């Protein structure tokens, strides 16, 4: 859903929605230029796929040009140190966030979806060109969102290449990061990556231990994209996250923040009118899907007298799920909700009719109406009012009030981090945190970017050695 902290030239937007927008912007994904004519490049042991952050790519970008964070800090240095053993290409995609970064007006959610497809095609084409080549995937911010979704497919055995063709995955500021995840997601306590499949792993085993402070928050992307682990790739995936980087360290106790990010991530932000229209559409559909889920799952009873509210999830959690544009609209749930409301309404009408139109009441109203029509209407009004206690007994009102207060209290608890001043103090420097991966040491003076380069170089060495041994 959402990426983050766009480029450093883009001013930090004010307010909560702006924070979410900035966060989401760093990883927007667009359509990736897929049709590149076959070339005469040699097939290297390692081929690294880079997916850049918001504003750092475009559909017509040259896949061979080193640029942006990944080009400057990771893949550019790799090409120097692993010359003759590694190659690389960048996924050309929209990398947009609804136009807020000055680029295309493609919403973040559409950009991510397009980026995933472009990544699939790039890897599929390269695997066909070089059947013996092994891949690594590196992503930054919005690009990490794309990369994570792409390798999650492979880890589940549903990708364009088998898991043994993926030697390494490095994610920087990943919006799909699981709250509190370790450096190697799904493998707490691990301090070295697994070697590349089919190699002895001598160079990888010789790397110094990799470490980074664990941060409590999680990615600001849609809940359905969160990666607790990476299936069969677990142990070969590293997720770097700096504390205070809203892209990957959003407070876990603030689901309403995810709602904001998801809504803005569906929006066209080129101009105020376009933004208003797209935000309104997203809000309307979110409200409808939320209402359906609440009535279908949380409301019980067949009449106003038996009506009860027992939330299985808080309203903010339901809104966070409904705000994801990929959350399917369930027509069966909508029909069930409609019939539930209709049943309650029909029973309410039946109660009023049964009480008001009792024979003795009809006689009284007719008698009064013979005097004056107004007197008859007055009697009718009195009878309707007298039916209300039967329609909604005082005990029911008391119970519903208590249940409503409980539901409100649960929403406050679920969003407790938004009320904590320490939360906002932590994220006061979120842009600097988002740009820290090439400059801030994580262990023994080594930055996340340089540790990743060392790892990729070691993999290239191991793959080259394995290829050499196989040729003997």
C-alpha positions in Angstrom: 0.0 0.0 0.0 2.1 2.5 0.8 5.6 3.7 0.8 7.4 6.4 2.4 9.4 9.5 2.7 9.9 10.3 -0.9 13.1 11.9 -2.1 15.0 14.3 0.0 14.0 17.2 -2.3 10.3 16.6 -1.6 9.3 18.6 1.4 8.0 16.7 4.4 4.2 17.0 4.3 2.4 18.3 7.4 0.1 16.2 9.5 -0.5 12.5 10.0 -1.7 11.9 6.4 1.4 13.6 5.1 3.7 11.4 7.2 2.0 8.3 5.7 2.2 9.8 2.3 5.9 10.4 2.6 6.4 7.0 4.0 4.6 5.4 1.2 6.2 7.4 -1.5 9.6 5.9 -1.2 8.5 2.6 -2.7 5.9 3.3 -5.4 6.0 0.9 -8.3 5.0 1.4 -11.9 5.0 -0.5 -15.1 8.4 -1.9 -15.9 9.8 -1.7 -19.3 9.9 -5.4 -20.3 10.8 -5.7 -23.9 14.5 -5.4 -24.3 16.2 -6.9 -27.3 18.5 -9.8 -26.6 22.1 -8.7 -26.1 25.5 -10.3 -26.3 26.4 -9.9 -22.6 28.1 -12.8 -21.0 26.1 -14.8 -18.5 27.6 -14.2 -15.1 27.4 -16.5 -12.1 25.3 -13.9 -10.2 22.7 -11.5 -11.6 21.4 -8.8 -9.2 18.0 -7.3 -9.8 17.6 -3.8 -8.2 14.2 -2.3 -7.5 14.6 1.4 -6.7 12.6 3.7 -4.5 10.0 6.4 -5.2 11.1 8.9 -7.8 14.2 6.9 -8.7 12.9 5.0 -11.7 10.5 5.3 -14.6 9.0 2.9 -17.2 11.6 4.0 -19.8 14.6 4.1 -17.5 17.8 2.4 -18.7 18.0 -0.9 -16.7 21.8 -0.8 -17.0 22.4 2.7 -15.5 23.5 2.9 -11.9 21.5 5.6 -10.1 19.7 6.3 -6.9 20.5 4.8 -3.6 21.0 1.3 -4.9 23.2 2.4 -7.8 25.3 4.7 -5.7 25.7 2.6 -2.5 25.1 -1.1 -3.5 25.2 -2.2 -7.1 27.7 0.3 -8.4 30.3 -0.8 -5.9 29.4 -4.4 -6.5 30.1 -4.1 -10.2 33.6 -2.9 -9.4 34.5 -5.5 -6.7 32.8 -8.5 -8.5 33.8 -7.7 -12.0 33.6 -10.7 -14.2 31.5 -12.6 -11.7 28.3 -10.5 -11.3 25.9 -8.4 -13.5 23.0 -6.3 -12.6 19.9 -4.6 -13.9 17.3 -2.2 -12.5 13.6 -2.8 -12.9 12.2 0.2 -14.9 8.8 1.0 -13.4 6.8 4.0 -12.4 8.2 4.4 -8.9 5.4 6.9 -8.4 3.2 8.0 -5.5 0.2 9.6 -7.1 2.2 12.4 -8.6 3.3 13.9 -5.2 7.0 13.3 -6.1 6.7 15.2 -9.4 6.5 12.1 -11.4 3.6 10.2 -13.0 0.2 10.4 -11.3 0.0 6.6 -10.8 -1.1 5.8 -7.3 1.2 3.9 -5.0 -0.8 0.8 -4.9 -1.0 0.6 -8.8 2.8 1.4 -8.9 3.6 -1.5 -6.7 1.4 -3.9 -8.6 3.0 -2.9 -11.9 6.5 -3.1 -10.4 5.9 -6.7 -9.3 4.9 -7.7 -12.8 7.9 -5.9 -14.3 10.2 -7.7 -11.9 8.7 -11.0 -12.8 9.3 -10.3 -16.5 12.9 -9.1 -16.0 13.8 -12.3 -14.0 11.9 -14.6 -16.4 13.7 -13.1 -19.4 17.2 -13.2 -17.8 16.6 -16.8 -16.6 15.7 -17.9 -20.2 18.8 -16.1 -21.5 21.2 -17.5 -18.9 19.9 -20.8 -17.5 22.8 -21.3 -15.2 22.7 -17.8 -13.6 21.6 -17.4 -10.0 19.8 -14.3 -8.9 19.9 -11.8 -6.0 17.2 -9.2 -5.4 17.8 -5.8 -3.8 15.1 -3.2 -3.0 14.9 0.2 -1.4 11.7 1.6 0.2 8.9 1.3 -2.4 11.3 -1.0 -4.3 11.5 -3.1 -1.2 7.7 -3.5 -1.2 7.9 -4.8 -4.8 11.0 -7.0 -4.1 9.4 -8.5 -1.0 6.2 -9.4 -2.7 8.1 -10.9 -5.6 10.3 -13.1 -3.4 7.4 -14.1 -1.2 5.9 -15.7 -4.3 9.2 -17.6 -4.9 9.5 -18.7 -1.3 6.0 -20.2 -1.5 6.9 -22.1 -4.7 4.7 -19.9 -6.8 7.3 -17.6 -8.5 8.8 -17.3 -12.0 11.9 -19.2 -10.9 12.5 -21.9 -8.2 13.8 -20.9 -4.8 17.2 -22.5 -5.5 17.8 -19.8 -8.2 17.7 -17.0 -5.5 20.9 -16.6 -3.7 20.2 -13.5 -1.7 17.5 -10.8 -1.0 18.4 -7.5 0.7 15.5 -5.2 1.6 16.1 -1.6 2.8 13.2 0.2 4.5 10.7 -2.5 3.7 7.0 -1.5 4.0 6.1 -5.2 4.3 8.4 -5.8 7.4 6.7 -7.7 10.2 6.6 -5.8 13.4 9.7 -6.5 15.5 11.2 -8.7 12.9 14.8 -9.8 13.2 17.5 -8.9 10.7 16.8 -12.2 9.0 13.0 -12.3 9.0 11.7 -15.6 10.3 15.1 -16.6 11.6 15.7 -14.9 14.9 19.1 -15.3 16.3 20.8 -15.8 12.9 23.8 -13.5 12.3 25.0 -14.9 9.0 23.1 -15.6 5.8 22.8 -19.1 4.4 25.2 -19.7 1.5 23.9 -19.7 -2.1 22.3 -23.0 -3.2 24.8 -25.3 -4.9 27.9 -23.7 -3.4 30.2 -24.7 -0.6 29.7 -21.2 0.9 33.3 -20.6 1.8 33.2 -16.9 1.1 29.8 -16.4 2.8 30.9 -18.3 5.8 33.9 -16.1 6.1 31.8 -12.9 6.4 31.8 -11.2 9.8 28.6 -11.5 11.7 25.8 -9.3 10.5 23.8 -7.4 13.1 21.5 -4.5 13.6 19.3 -3.2 16.4 15.9 -4.8 16.3 13.2 -2.2 16.0 9.7 -2.7 17.4 7.6 -1.3 14.7 6.6 -2.7 11.3 6.1 -1.8 7.7 3.5 0.8 6.8 2.2 -1.2 3.8 -1.1 -3.1 3.7 -1.4 -5.8 6.4 -2.0 -8.5 3.8 1.5 -7.9 2.4 3.4 -8.2 5.7 6.0 -11.0 5.6 6.5 -13.0 8.8 9.0 -15.0 6.9 9.9 -15.9 3.3 9.2 -19.5 3.1 12.0 -21.6 1.6 14.1 -18.4 1.2 14.1 -17.7 4.9 17.8 -17.3 6.0 18.8 -15.8 2.6 16.7 -12.6 3.2 18.0 -9.6 5.1 15.7 -6.7 6.0 17.5 -3.5 7.1 15.4 -1.1 9.1 16.6 2.0 11.0 14.6 2.9 14.1 12.3 5.8 13.3 12.0 5.1 9.6 8.3 5.2 9.1 8.5 3.0 6.0 9.5 0.0 8.0 9.2 1.0 11.7 5.6 2.4 11.9 4.2 2.0 15.4 2.4 -1.4 15.7 -0.2 0.2 18.0 -1.6 2.5 15.4 -3.8 0.7 12.8 -5.5 3.9 11.9 -2.1 5.1 10.5 -2.3 2.2 8.0 -5.7 3.3 7.0 -4.4 6.8 6.1 -1.5 5.2 4.2 -3.7 2.9 2.3 -6.2 5.6 1.3 -3.5 8.0 0.2 -1.8 5.2 -1.6 -4.8 4.8 -3.9 -5.0 8.5 -4.7 -4.1 10.8 -7.6 -2.3 13.6 -5.9 -1.4 15.7 -9.0 -3.8 18.6 -8.0 -6.3 19.3 -5.3 -9.4 18.4 -7.4 -7.9 15.1 -8.6 -6.8 14.3 -5.0 -10.2 15.2 -3.6 -12.0 12.9 -6.1 -9.7 9.9 -5.7 -9.5 10.2 -1.9 -13.3 10.5 -1.7 -13.7 7.4 -3.9 -11.3 5.4 -1.8 -12.9 6.6 1.4 -16.4 5.7 0.2 -15.5 2.2 -0.8 -13.5 1.7 2.4 -16.5 2.8 4.5 -18.8 0.5 2.6 -16.6 -2.6 3.0 -16.1 -1.7 6.6 -19.8 -1.4 7.2 -20.5 -4.8 5.6 -17.8 -6.6 7.7 -19.1 -5.0 10.9 -22.7 -5.8 10.3 -21.9 -9.3 9.0 -19.4 -10.3 11.7 -19.9 -8.1 14.8 -23.7 -7.4 15.0 -26.1 -10.1 16.2 -29.8 -10.2 16.9 -33.0 -10.3 14.8 -34.7 -7.3 16.4 -33.9 -4.0 18.1 -34.7 -5.7 21.4 -32.1 -8.5 20.9 -29.6 -6.3 19.1 -26.0 -6.8 20.3 -22.6 -5.5 19.3 -19.7 -7.9 19.9 -16.6 -6.8 17.8 -14.3 -9.5 16.8 -11.9 -6.8 15.7 -11.7 -3.2 16.5 -13.2 -0.7 14.0 -9.8 0.7 13.1 -8.5 -2.8 12.4 -11.5 -3.5 10.1 -10.9 -0.1 8.4 -7.2 -1.0 7.9 -8.2 -4.2 6.1 -11.0 -2.6 4.1 -8.8 0.3 2.9 -6.5 -2.1 1.1 -7.7 -1.8 -2.5 -7.0 -5.5 -3.0 -9.3 -6.6 -0.2 -12.1 -8.3 -2.2 -15.6 -7.1 -1.9 -17.6 -10.1 -0.6 -21.1 -10.0 -2.2 -22.3 -12.9 0.0 -21.3 -10.9 3.1 -23.1 -7.9 1.7 -26.3 -9.9 1.2 -26.0 -11.4 4.7 -25.6 -7.9 6.1 -28.5 -6.5 4.1 -30.8 -9.4 5.2 -29.7 -8.9 8.8 -30.6 -5.2 8.7 -33.8 -5.9 6.8 -34.8 -8.6 9.4 -34.2 -6.2 12.3 -36.1 -3.5 10.5 -39.0 -5.7 9.6 -39.3 -7.1 13.1 -39.2 -3.5 14.5 -42.1 -2.5 12.2 -44.0 -5.6 13.2 -43.6 -4.8 16.8 -44.9 -1.3 16.3 -47.8 -2.5 14.1 -48.7 -5.2 16.6 -48.7 -2.8 19.5 -50.3 0.3 17.9 -52.9 -1.6 15.9 -54.3 -3.7 18.7 -58.1 -3.7 18.5 -58.6 -1.6 21.6 -56.1 1.0 20.3 -57.9 1.2 16.9 -61.2 1.8 18.7 -59.7 4.6 20.7 -58.1 6.3 17.7 -61.3 6.0 15.7 -63.3 7.4 18.6 -61.0 10.4 18.9 -60.9 10.8 15.1 -64.6 11.2 15.0 -64.2 14.3 17.2 -61.4 15.9 15.2 -58.7 14.3 12.9 -56.0 16.0 15.0 -57.3 14.2 18.1 -57.0 10.9 16.3 -53.4 11.7 15.2 -52.6 12.6 18.8 -53.8 9.2 20.0 -51.8 7.5 17.3 -48.6 9.4 18.3 -49.2 8.4 22.0 -49.6 4.7 21.0 -46.4 4.8 19.0 -44.4 6.3 21.8 -45.9 3.7 24.2 -44.6 1.0 21.9 -41.0 2.1 22.1 -40.2 0.3 25.4 -41.2 -2.9 23.8 -39.3 -2.0 20.6 -36.1 -1.3 22.5 -36.3 -2.3 26.2 -34.2 -0.2 28.7 -32.0 -3.2 29.3 -31.1 -3.4 25.6 -30.3 0.3 25.6 -28.0 -0.1 28.6 -26.3 -3.1 27.1 -25.7 -1.3 23.7 -24.3 1.8 25.4 -21.9 -0.4 27.4 -20.9 -2.3 24.2 -20.4 0.9 22.3 -18.1 2.3 25.0 -16.2 -1.0 25.1 -15.8 -0.8 21.3 -14.5 2.8 21.6 -12.2 1.9 24.3 -10.8 -0.9 22.2 -10.1 1.5 19.4 -8.2 3.8 21.8 -6.2 0.8 23.0 -5.4 -0.3 19.4 -4.2 3.1 18.5 -2.4 3.8 21.8 0.9 4.6 20.1 -0.7 7.6 18.4 -1.4 9.0 21.8 2.2 8.5 23.1 4.4 11.5 22.9 7.4 9.2 22.7 6.1 7.9 19.4 6.1 11.3 17.7 9.5 12.1 19.2 10.9 9.0 17.7 9.6 9.8 14.2 10.5 13.5 14.3 13.6 12.7 12.2 12.0 10.0 10.0 13.4 11.4 6.8 17.0 11.2 8.0 16.3 7.7 9.2 15.0 6.8 5.8 18.2 8.0 4.2 20.6 6.5 6.7 21.4 3.1 5.2 24.5 4.2 3.4 25.9 6.4 6.2 24.9 5.1 9.6 27.0 2.1 10.9 25.1 -0.9 12.1 28.0 -2.9 13.4 31.8 -2.4 13.7 31.7 0.7 11.6 30.0 -1.0 8.7 26.8 0.4 7.2 23.8 -1.6 6.0 24.7 -0.8 2.4 28.4 -1.8 2.7 27.5 -5.0 4.6 25.2 -5.9 1.7 27.9 -5.3 -0.9 30.3 -7.5 1.1 27.6 -10.2 1.1 26.9 -10.0 -2.6 30.6 -10.1 -3.4 31.0 -13.2 -1.3 28.1 -14.9 -3.1 29.6 -14.0 -6.5 32.9 -15.6 -5.4 31.2 -18.7 -4.2 29.1 -19.1 -7.3 32.2 -18.5 -9.5 34.1 -21.1 -7.6 31.3 -23.6 -7.9 31.1 -22.9 -11.7 34.8 -23.4 -12.0 34.7 -26.7 -10.1 31.9 -27.9 -12.2 33.8 -27.2 -15.4 36.8 -29.3 -14.4 
